[in-house]
Amino acid sequence: MNKVYNVLLRIVSVFAASGLSVIGAGAVAGISTLKAVTVAGLTAVATVVEKLARSFMDDGKLDDSEINAAFSQIDPNSETVAEQEVEIKKAANKKNKVDDPNYN
């Protein structure tokens, strides 16, 4: 339950950080501030949720490295170590599926 709460708070943070970053840009482009913030926030949240869903589909669970990798997509200054760990795990999972003669 604690992990779910953490992910939800991080999603709210993604919305806020992405939405607030476009306030000036929306005014310059002639778009209302509320619309610019909403579109930017929802786009960032959708990116994170998609990444989480794809990680969950891979093995039916989310570990901390997969969660951190999903959120690192939004922050271009974040470390990519978590994402590298996820890719290594995915490659190992695919290899295990291919090597399994009962896998269809």
N, C-alpha and C positions, 0 to 999 in steps of 0.2 A: 504494500500500500504506500509505503514511503517513496518508492521509486516512481509510482504513478503520480503522486503529488509533486515530486521534483520535476518530472517531465512536463506536467501541466503548467507549473510556474515558469519553466523555461520557455514554453510555447508563448505564454503571455509576454515574457520578456522579449522574445523574437518579434512579436507583433509591435510592441512599443518601440523597440530600437529601430526597426525598419520603417515604421510609420512616421516616427518623429524626424527621421533623416530626410524626408521629402517635403517637408512643410514649405520651405523656400522654393523648391523646384516647382511645386504645384502652382504657386502664385505667379511665377514667371511664365508658366505654360498656359495660364488662364483657366486652370482647373480649381474647383473649390477645395479649400484646405481639407475639409472632412472627407471628400471623395479621394483626394490624393493619399491621405493617411490610411484610409480604409483599404484601398487597392494595394498599396505597398505592403501593409501589414498582412493582409490575407494572402498575398503572393508568397511572402516569406514563410508564413505558417504552412501553406500548402506544400512548399518545398521540403520543409522539415517532416511533415506528416507522411509525405510520399516516401522519403528516405527511411523513416521508421517502419513503414508498412513493408517496403521491399526487404529490409533486414529481417523482419518478423517472418515473412513468407519463406525466406531461405531455410530456416531451421526451426521455426515455431516458437522462438523465444528471443528476447532482447537482453543482451548483457550490457554492461556499462560502456564498453568500448564502442558498441554499435550505436548506443544513444549519443555518446559524445561525438561520434563521427557524423551523425545526422545533423547535430547542431553546429558543427564546425563548418558545414557547407555555407551557412549564413554569414559567418564572421570571416572575412578574407584574411584577417590577421591571426587567426587561431592556428594552433599547431596541427599538423596533419598526421601525427603519429597514430592517433586513434583510428584514422581512416586506413592507414597502412595495415594495422592489426586486423581490421575487419576484412580487408581484401585477402590477407593471408588465410584467415579462417574460411572465407568463402571458397578459395581455391582448394583448400584441404577437403572441404565438404564435397565439392564437385568431384574431386579425385576419388574420394571414398564411394560416391554414388556410381561412378564409372567402373570402378574395380569390383563392385558388388555384382555377382552374376544374377542375383534375384531382382535387381533393379530394372524396372521397365522403362 
